Amino acid sequence: MAQKTYIVEHLDEELGPWSELEYIAIATESHEAGAQFLLSSLPAAFKVPDALSAVPSFVAENRGVEEISAADKSRVCLLDPSAAKDLAPEDGDNFDVFLFGGILGDDPPRDRTSELRKKGFEGRRLGPKQMTTDTAVRVTRLVVEGKTPLLDVPYVDDPDLKFNEHESTSMPFRYVTDKDGKPIMPKGMVDLIGKDADKAIDDLF
């Protein structure tokens, strides 16, 4: 199987603390899986965090995904909530590049993927529930590289994070669970959310 590439078309001028932790998690897990992780369409002045640029398989790209994939657009799969078909293990044979439209973790979701849909990439769905960006990449990798059917991926929806006896927050997303049934989140994410519990989740992106 050809090396897989996961691309997030980063549609924002800056990188918030939430997205930074997500991108580091994606880069690290992609590297461990022998895959590559690209951030595309980065503004010229964009500052890549040191912890992200230190991951060997991470690539920062100023070019947009159309230019990057100009040679063969048919090998690019856009993960699109509005697609007609769900992602399936055989898509690992059909596509080499999996494209994610910026911030998937908005609640309520803004259709950031629509800009990429207009460019004609073939789409696949990851199910009805909103996911964070790192979760979407994790699920995609489990399906196309791990050959796990989408319905067999272990999930938890809207988990509660408890910070202490009096403080908890409900996360309005679907997460992949670990062997203990706990949601898999980027390293440092629970601390970030707890520290900023008084902020809206949107403010952390």
Secondary structure as UniProt FT lines:
FT   STRAND          5..9
FT   HELIX           17..32
FT   TURN            33..34
FT   STRAND          36..40
FT   TURN            44..45
FT   HELIX           50..53
FT   TURN            56..57
FT   STRAND          58..60
FT   HELIX           65..68
FT   TURN            69..71
FT   HELIX           73..75
FT   STRAND          76..79
FT   TURN            81..82
FT   TURN            89..90
FT   HELIX           91..94
FT   STRAND          97..100
FT   TURN            104..105
FT   TURN            112..113
FT   HELIX           114..117
FT   TURN            118..120
FT   STRAND          122..125
FT   HELIX           133..144
FT   TURN            145..146
FT   HELIX           150..152
FT   STRAND          155..157
FT   STRAND          160..162
FT   STRAND          168..170
FT   STRAND          174..177
FT   TURN            179..180
FT   TURN            187..188
FT   HELIX           189..195
FT   TURN            196..198
FT   HELIX           201..204
//
